[in-house]
């Protein structure tokens, strides 16, 4: 995943736990997931709108 091996991922997780604390990590993960899901939905909606505009131009 992104050229990161297990040792690099372990260091990132340890640093995240030290910075945010173990209780805050699930909240951050949830917020990140919601943000990425919203971003993905917006991209998908933008593609549908662009397809609709292309269809109207062809007519």
PyMOL Python script that loads the backbone (N, CA, C, O; Angstrom):
from pymol import cmd

cmd.read_pdbstr("""\
ATOM      1  N   UNK A   1       0.841  -1.175   0.000  1.00  0.00           N
ATOM      2  CA  UNK A   1       0.000   0.000   0.000  1.00  0.00           C
ATOM      3  C   UNK A   1       0.887   1.240   0.000  1.00  0.00           C
ATOM      4  O   UNK A   1       1.562   1.510   0.993  1.00  0.00           O
ATOM      5  N   UNK A   2       0.898   1.985  -1.075  1.00  0.00           N
ATOM      6  CA  UNK A   2       1.667   3.210  -1.244  1.00  0.00           C
ATOM      7  C   UNK A   2       3.163   3.007  -1.017  1.00  0.00           C
ATOM      8  O   UNK A   2       3.872   3.949  -0.662  1.00  0.00           O
ATOM      9  N   UNK A   3       3.636   1.800  -1.218  1.00  0.00           N
ATOM     10  CA  UNK A   3       5.056   1.526  -1.053  1.00  0.00           C
ATOM     11  C   UNK A   3       5.505   1.488   0.401  1.00  0.00           C
ATOM     12  O   UNK A   3       6.704   1.530   0.676  1.00  0.00           O
ATOM     13  N   UNK A   4       4.565   1.409   1.329  1.00  0.00           N
ATOM     14  CA  UNK A   4       4.909   1.355   2.744  1.00  0.00           C
ATOM     15  C   UNK A   4       4.885  -0.090   3.208  1.00  0.00           C
ATOM     16  O   UNK A   4       3.941  -0.829   2.926  1.00  0.00           O
ATOM     17  N   UNK A   5       5.919  -0.482   3.915  1.00  0.00           N
ATOM     18  CA  UNK A   5       5.975  -1.822   4.472  1.00  0.00           C
ATOM     19  C   UNK A   5       5.448  -1.842   5.894  1.00  0.00           C
ATOM     20  O   UNK A   5       5.006  -0.823   6.426  1.00  0.00           O
ATOM     21  N   UNK A   6       5.505  -3.020   6.501  1.00  0.00           N
ATOM     22  CA  UNK A   6       5.017  -3.168   7.876  1.00  0.00           C
ATOM     23  C   UNK A   6       5.767  -2.284   8.862  1.00  0.00           C
ATOM     24  O   UNK A   6       5.125  -1.674   9.718  1.00  0.00           O
ATOM     25  N   UNK A   7       7.099  -2.181   8.787  1.00  0.00           N
ATOM     26  CA  UNK A   7       7.796  -1.331   9.772  1.00  0.00           C
ATOM     27  C   UNK A   7       7.374   0.142   9.696  1.00  0.00           C
ATOM     28  O   UNK A   7       7.221   0.802  10.724  1.00  0.00           O
ATOM     29  N   UNK A   8       7.188   0.651   8.477  1.00  0.00           N
ATOM     30  CA  UNK A   8       6.774   2.044   8.327  1.00  0.00           C
ATOM     31  C   UNK A   8       5.367   2.263   8.877  1.00  0.00           C
ATOM     32  O   UNK A   8       5.098   3.260   9.546  1.00  0.00           O
ATOM     33  N   UNK A   9       4.470   1.310   8.582  1.00  0.00           N
ATOM     34  CA  UNK A   9       3.098   1.423   9.078  1.00  0.00           C
ATOM     35  C   UNK A   9       3.073   1.359  10.609  1.00  0.00           C
ATOM     36  O   UNK A   9       2.312   2.086  11.247  1.00  0.00           O
ATOM     37  N   UNK A  10       3.896   0.499  11.194  1.00  0.00           N
ATOM     38  CA  UNK A  10       3.956   0.381  12.647  1.00  0.00           C
ATOM     39  C   UNK A  10       4.428   1.694  13.275  1.00  0.00           C
ATOM     40  O   UNK A  10       3.884   2.120  14.294  1.00  0.00           O
ATOM     41  N   UNK A  11       5.417   2.326  12.687  1.00  0.00           N
ATOM     42  CA  UNK A  11       5.914   3.602  13.207  1.00  0.00           C
ATOM     43  C   UNK A  11       4.821   4.668  13.124  1.00  0.00           C
ATOM     44  O   UNK A  11       4.642   5.445  14.061  1.00  0.00           O
ATOM     45  N   UNK A  12       4.096   4.709  12.017  1.00  0.00           N
ATOM     46  CA  UNK A  12       3.020   5.686  11.855  1.00  0.00           C
ATOM     47  C   UNK A  12       1.937   5.473  12.914  1.00  0.00           C
ATOM     48  O   UNK A  12       1.442   6.438  13.497  1.00  0.00           O
ATOM     49  N   UNK A  13       1.570   4.223  13.162  1.00  0.00           N
ATOM     50  CA  UNK A  13       0.541   3.921  14.159  1.00  0.00           C
ATOM     51  C   UNK A  13       1.017   4.324  15.550  1.00  0.00           C
ATOM     52  O   UNK A  13       0.255   4.922  16.310  1.00  0.00           O
ATOM     53  N   UNK A  14       2.247   4.010  15.891  1.00  0.00           N
ATOM     54  CA  UNK A  14       2.780   4.361  17.215  1.00  0.00           C
ATOM     55  C   UNK A  14       2.803   5.873  17.390  1.00  0.00           C
ATOM     56  O   UNK A  14       2.412   6.377  18.442  1.00  0.00           O
ATOM     57  N   UNK A  15       3.252   6.597  16.383  1.00  0.00           N
ATOM     58  CA  UNK A  15       3.298   8.064  16.472  1.00  0.00           C
ATOM     59  C   UNK A  15       1.881   8.624  16.615  1.00  0.00           C
ATOM     60  O   UNK A  15       1.656   9.539  17.407  1.00  0.00           O
ATOM     61  N   UNK A  16       0.932   8.088  15.860  1.00  0.00           N
ATOM     62  CA  UNK A  16      -0.451   8.559  15.957  1.00  0.00           C
ATOM     63  C   UNK A  16      -1.010   8.331  17.359  1.00  0.00           C
ATOM     64  O   UNK A  16      -1.695   9.198  17.902  1.00  0.00           O
ATOM     65  N   UNK A  17      -0.724   7.183  17.939  1.00  0.00           N
ATOM     66  CA  UNK A  17      -1.201   6.894  19.297  1.00  0.00           C
ATOM     67  C   UNK A  17      -0.550   7.838  20.302  1.00  0.00           C
ATOM     68  O   UNK A  17      -1.212   8.305  21.229  1.00  0.00           O
ATOM     69  N   UNK A  18       0.728   8.121  20.129  1.00  0.00           N
ATOM     70  CA  UNK A  18       1.405   9.043  21.044  1.00  0.00           C
ATOM     71  C   UNK A  18       0.860  10.465  20.935  1.00  0.00           C
ATOM     72  O   UNK A  18       0.740  11.169  21.938  1.00  0.00           O
ATOM     73  N   UNK A  19       0.532  10.881  19.713  1.00  0.00           N
ATOM     74  CA  UNK A  19       0.058  12.250  19.511  1.00  0.00           C
ATOM     75  C   UNK A  19      -1.396  12.402  19.956  1.00  0.00           C
ATOM     76  O   UNK A  19      -1.718  13.327  20.703  1.00  0.00           O
ATOM     77  N   UNK A  20      -2.273  11.511  19.508  1.00  0.00           N
ATOM     78  CA  UNK A  20      -3.706  11.677  19.732  1.00  0.00           C
ATOM     79  C   UNK A  20      -4.252  10.891  20.912  1.00  0.00           C
ATOM     80  O   UNK A  20      -5.305  11.238  21.448  1.00  0.00           O
ATOM     81  N   UNK A  21      -3.578   9.868  21.314  1.00  0.00           N
ATOM     82  CA  UNK A  21      -4.068   9.032  22.410  1.00  0.00           C
ATOM     83  C   UNK A  21      -4.978   7.934  21.886  1.00  0.00           C
ATOM     84  O   UNK A  21      -5.626   8.103  20.853  1.00  0.00           O
ATOM     85  N   UNK A  22      -5.029   6.824  22.582  1.00  0.00           N
ATOM     86  CA  UNK A  22      -5.783   5.669  22.087  1.00  0.00           C
ATOM     87  C   UNK A  22      -7.294   5.887  22.036  1.00  0.00           C
ATOM     88  O   UNK A  22      -7.974   5.225  21.251  1.00  0.00           O
ATOM     89  N   UNK A  23      -7.838   6.789  22.846  1.00  0.00           N
ATOM     90  CA  UNK A  23      -9.281   7.017  22.836  1.00  0.00           C
ATOM     91  C   UNK A  23      -9.721   7.880  21.658  1.00  0.00           C
ATOM     92  O   UNK A  23     -10.864   7.779  21.214  1.00  0.00           O
ATOM     93  N   UNK A  24      -8.843   8.712  21.156  1.00  0.00           N
ATOM     94  CA  UNK A  24      -9.191   9.647  20.079  1.00  0.00           C
ATOM     95  C   UNK A  24      -9.038   9.011  18.689  1.00  0.00           C
ATOM     96  O   UNK A  24      -9.653   9.485  17.734  1.00  0.00           O
ATOM     97  N   UNK A  25      -8.240   7.959  18.557  1.00  0.00           N
ATOM     98  CA  UNK A  25      -7.961   7.336  17.259  1.00  0.00           C
ATOM     99  C   UNK A  25      -9.239   6.851  16.557  1.00  0.00           C
ATOM    100  O   UNK A  25      -9.395   7.130  15.368  1.00  0.00           O
ATOM    101  N   UNK A  26     -10.161   6.139  17.226  1.00  0.00           N
ATOM    102  CA  UNK A  26     -11.380   5.708  16.521  1.00  0.00           C
ATOM    103  C   UNK A  26     -12.227   6.883  16.016  1.00  0.00           C
ATOM    104  O   UNK A  26     -12.823   6.805  14.942  1.00  0.00           O
ATOM    105  N   UNK A  27     -12.278   7.965  16.793  1.00  0.00           N
ATOM    106  CA  UNK A  27     -13.020   9.148  16.353  1.00  0.00           C
ATOM    107  C   UNK A  27     -12.389   9.747  15.100  1.00  0.00           C
ATOM    108  O   UNK A  27     -13.091  10.133  14.165  1.00  0.00           O
ATOM    109  N   UNK A  28     -11.073   9.821  15.088  1.00  0.00           N
ATOM    110  CA  UNK A  28     -10.378  10.361  13.920  1.00  0.00           C
ATOM    111  C   UNK A  28     -10.583   9.469  12.702  1.00  0.00           C
ATOM    112  O   UNK A  28     -10.778   9.967  11.594  1.00  0.00           O
ATOM    113  N   UNK A  29     -10.541   8.155  12.901  1.00  0.00           N
ATOM    114  CA  UNK A  29     -10.768   7.226  11.800  1.00  0.00           C
ATOM    115  C   UNK A  29     -12.163   7.357  11.227  1.00  0.00           C
ATOM    116  O   UNK A  29     -12.350   7.325  10.011  1.00  0.00           O
ATOM    117  N   UNK A  30     -13.138   7.505  12.102  1.00  0.00           N
ATOM    118  CA  UNK A  30     -14.521   7.673  11.663  1.00  0.00           C
ATOM    119  C   UNK A  30     -14.683   8.968  10.877  1.00  0.00           C
ATOM    120  O   UNK A  30     -15.320   8.979   9.824  1.00  0.00           O
ATOM    121  N   UNK A  31     -14.118  10.045  11.377  1.00  0.00           N
ATOM    122  CA  UNK A  31     -14.212  11.334  10.680  1.00  0.00           C
ATOM    123  C   UNK A  31     -13.511  11.276   9.328  1.00  0.00           C
ATOM    124  O   UNK A  31     -14.008  11.820   8.342  1.00  0.00           O
ATOM    125  N   UNK A  32     -12.374  10.626   9.284  1.00  0.00           N
ATOM    126  CA  UNK A  32     -11.652  10.491   8.020  1.00  0.00           C
ATOM    127  C   UNK A  32     -12.456   9.669   7.026  1.00  0.00           C
ATOM    128  O   UNK A  32     -12.521  10.011   5.846  1.00  0.00           O
ATOM    129  N   UNK A  33     -13.068   8.586   7.494  1.00  0.00           N
ATOM    130  CA  UNK A  33     -13.886   7.752   6.625  1.00  0.00           C
ATOM    131  C   UNK A  33     -15.072   8.508   6.055  1.00  0.00           C
ATOM    132  O   UNK A  33     -15.377   8.387   4.869  1.00  0.00           O
ATOM    133  N   UNK A  34     -15.743   9.289   6.899  1.00  0.00           N
ATOM    134  CA  UNK A  34     -16.881  10.084   6.434  1.00  0.00           C
ATOM    135  C   UNK A  34     -16.436  11.129   5.414  1.00  0.00           C
ATOM    136  O   UNK A  34     -17.121  11.372   4.421  1.00  0.00           O
ATOM    137  N   UNK A  35     -15.288  11.740   5.668  1.00  0.00           N
ATOM    138  CA  UNK A  35     -14.777  12.746   4.745  1.00  0.00           C
ATOM    139  C   UNK A  35     -14.435  12.129   3.394  1.00  0.00           C
ATOM    140  O   UNK A  35     -14.789  12.679   2.352  1.00  0.00           O
ATOM    141  N   UNK A  36     -13.754  10.995   3.408  1.00  0.00           N
ATOM    142  CA  UNK A  36     -13.395  10.333   2.157  1.00  0.00           C
ATOM    143  C   UNK A  36     -14.633   9.848   1.411  1.00  0.00           C
ATOM    144  O   UNK A  36     -14.688   9.938   0.185  1.00  0.00           O
ATOM    145  N   UNK A  37     -15.626   9.335   2.138  1.00  0.00           N
ATOM    146  CA  UNK A  37     -16.870   8.877   1.512  1.00  0.00           C
ATOM    147  C   UNK A  37     -17.589  10.048   0.851  1.00  0.00           C
ATOM    148  O   UNK A  37     -18.075   9.916  -0.272  1.00  0.00           O
ATOM    149  N   UNK A  38     -17.663  11.186   1.529  1.00  0.00           N
ATOM    150  CA  UNK A  38     -18.287  12.376   0.960  1.00  0.00           C
ATOM    151  C   UNK A  38     -17.546  12.865  -0.264  1.00  0.00           C
ATOM    152  O   UNK A  38     -18.167  13.254  -1.253  1.00  0.00           O
ATOM    153  N   UNK A  39     -16.219  12.849  -0.208  1.00  0.00           N
ATOM    154  CA  UNK A  39     -15.404  13.272  -1.349  1.00  0.00           C
ATOM    155  C   UNK A  39     -15.641  12.351  -2.543  1.00  0.00           C
ATOM    156  O   UNK A  39     -15.770  12.816  -3.676  1.00  0.00           O
ATOM    157  N   UNK A  40     -15.697  11.061  -2.291  1.00  0.00           N
ATOM    158  CA  UNK A  40     -15.927  10.080  -3.351  1.00  0.00           C
ATOM    159  C   UNK A  40     -17.317  10.273  -3.969  1.00  0.00           C
ATOM    160  O   UNK A  40     -17.472  10.199  -5.188  1.00  0.00           O
ATOM    161  N   UNK A  41     -18.324  10.520  -3.129  1.00  0.00           N
ATOM    162  CA  UNK A  41     -19.679  10.759  -3.635  1.00  0.00           C
ATOM    163  C   UNK A  41     -19.736  12.012  -4.501  1.00  0.00           C
ATOM    164  O   UNK A  41     -20.395  12.023  -5.541  1.00  0.00           O
ATOM    165  N   UNK A  42     -19.049  13.062  -4.074  1.00  0.00           N
ATOM    166  CA  UNK A  42     -19.030  14.292  -4.853  1.00  0.00           C
ATOM    167  C   UNK A  42     -18.359  14.081  -6.201  1.00  0.00           C
ATOM    168  O   UNK A  42     -18.814  14.615  -7.213  1.00  0.00           O
ATOM    169  N   UNK A  43     -17.281  13.306  -6.219  1.00  0.00           N
ATOM    170  CA  UNK A  43     -16.624  13.005  -7.492  1.00  0.00           C
ATOM    171  C   UNK A  43     -17.551  12.242  -8.417  1.00  0.00           C
ATOM    172  O   UNK A  43     -17.611  12.514  -9.616  1.00  0.00           O
ATOM    173  N   UNK A  44     -18.275  11.284  -7.853  1.00  0.00           N
ATOM    174  CA  UNK A  44     -19.203  10.487  -8.642  1.00  0.00           C
ATOM    175  C   UNK A  44     -20.330  11.365  -9.191  1.00  0.00           C
ATOM    176  O   UNK A  44     -20.716  11.227 -10.352  1.00  0.00           O
ATOM    177  N   UNK A  45     -20.858  12.270  -8.355  1.00  0.00           N
ATOM    178  CA  UNK A  45     -21.917  13.179  -8.805  1.00  0.00           C
ATOM    179  C   UNK A  45     -21.401  14.102  -9.903  1.00  0.00           C
ATOM    180  O   UNK A  45     -22.116  14.392 -10.862  1.00  0.00           O
ATOM    181  N   UNK A  46     -20.179  14.554  -9.765  1.00  0.00           N
ATOM    182  CA  UNK A  46     -19.582  15.411 -10.792  1.00  0.00           C
ATOM    183  C   UNK A  46     -19.435  14.695 -12.119  1.00  0.00           C
ATOM    184  O   UNK A  46     -19.619  15.302 -13.175  1.00  0.00           O
ATOM    185  N   UNK A  47     -19.104  13.413 -12.082  1.00  0.00           N
ATOM    186  CA  UNK A  47     -18.991  12.643 -13.323  1.00  0.00           C
ATOM    187  C   UNK A  47     -20.346  12.496 -13.990  1.00  0.00           C
ATOM    188  O   UNK A  47     -20.448  12.583 -15.214  1.00  0.00           O
ATOM    189  N   UNK A  48     -21.392  12.272 -13.197  1.00  0.00           N
ATOM    190  CA  UNK A  48     -22.740  12.133 -13.763  1.00  0.00           C
ATOM    191  C   UNK A  48     -23.203  13.449 -14.386  1.00  0.00           C
ATOM    192  O   UNK A  48     -23.828  13.450 -15.447  1.00  0.00           O
ATOM    193  N   UNK A  49     -22.898  14.566 -13.728  1.00  0.00           N
ATOM    194  CA  UNK A  49     -23.275  15.862 -14.282  1.00  0.00           C
ATOM    195  C   UNK A  49     -22.530  16.133 -15.565  1.00  0.00           C
ATOM    196  O   UNK A  49     -23.106  16.658 -16.518  1.00  0.00           O
ATOM    197  N   UNK A  50     -21.251  15.783 -15.605  1.00  0.00           N
ATOM    198  CA  UNK A  50     -20.459  15.996 -16.816  1.00  0.00           C
ATOM    199  C   UNK A  50     -20.993  15.128 -17.957  1.00  0.00           C
ATOM    200  O   UNK A  50     -21.038  15.569 -19.105  1.00  0.00           O
ATOM    201  N   UNK A  51     -21.396  13.895 -17.641  1.00  0.00           N
ATOM    202  CA  UNK A  51     -21.967  13.019 -18.663  1.00  0.00           C
ATOM    203  C   UNK A  51     -23.268  13.604 -19.197  1.00  0.00           C
ATOM    204  O   UNK A  51     -23.528  13.532 -20.398  1.00  0.00           O
ATOM    205  N   UNK A  52     -24.084  14.178 -18.329  1.00  0.00           N
ATOM    206  CA  UNK A  52     -25.342  14.776 -18.740  1.00  0.00           C
ATOM    207  C   UNK A  52     -25.115  15.977 -19.630  1.00  0.00           C
ATOM    208  O   UNK A  52     -25.857  16.184 -20.591  1.00  0.00           O
ATOM    209  N   UNK A  53     -24.102  16.773 -19.329  1.00  0.00           N
ATOM    210  CA  UNK A  53     -23.785  17.935 -20.166  1.00  0.00           C
ATOM    211  C   UNK A  53     -23.299  17.487 -21.528  1.00  0.00           C
ATOM    212  O   UNK A  53     -23.640  18.109 -22.534  1.00  0.00           O
ATOM    213  N   UNK A  54     -22.509  16.419 -21.588  1.00  0.00           N
ATOM    214  CA  UNK A  54     -22.018  15.919 -22.869  1.00  0.00           C
ATOM    215  C   UNK A  54     -23.161  15.391 -23.711  1.00  0.00           C
ATOM    216  O   UNK A  54     -23.156  15.570 -24.929  1.00  0.00           O
ATOM    217  N   UNK A  55     -24.140  14.746 -23.099  1.00  0.00           N
ATOM    218  CA  UNK A  55     -25.292  14.228 -23.829  1.00  0.00           C
ATOM    219  C   UNK A  55     -26.111  15.368 -24.425  1.00  0.00           C
ATOM    220  O   UNK A  55     -26.604  15.259 -25.548  1.00  0.00           O
ATOM    221  N   UNK A  56     -26.258  16.463 -23.678  1.00  0.00           N
ATOM    222  CA  UNK A  56     -27.023  17.598 -24.171  1.00  0.00           C
ATOM    223  C   UNK A  56     -26.297  18.289 -25.313  1.00  0.00           C
ATOM    224  O   UNK A  56     -26.951  18.787 -26.229  1.00  0.00           O
ATOM    225  N   UNK A  57     -24.983  18.339 -25.294  1.00  0.00           N
ATOM    226  CA  UNK A  57     -24.216  18.961 -26.362  1.00  0.00           C
ATOM    227  C   UNK A  57     -24.323  18.187 -27.656  1.00  0.00           C
ATOM    228  O   UNK A  57     -24.292  18.781 -28.734  1.00  0.00           O
ATOM    229  N   UNK A  58     -24.448  16.884 -27.574  1.00  0.00           N
ATOM    230  CA  UNK A  58     -24.506  16.033 -28.764  1.00  0.00           C
ATOM    231  C   UNK A  58     -25.838  16.171 -29.493  1.00  0.00           C
ATOM    232  O   UNK A  58     -25.923  15.892 -30.689  1.00  0.00           O
ATOM    233  N   UNK A  59     -26.884  16.602 -28.775  1.00  0.00           N
ATOM    234  CA  UNK A  59     -28.219  16.695 -29.393  1.00  0.00           C
ATOM    235  C   UNK A  59     -28.387  17.914 -30.214  1.00  0.00           C
ATOM    236  O   UNK A  59     -29.452  18.127 -30.792  1.00  0.00           O
TER     237      UNK A  59
END
""", "prot")
cmd.dss("prot")
cmd.show_as("cartoon", "prot")
cmd.util.cbc("prot")
cmd.orient("prot")
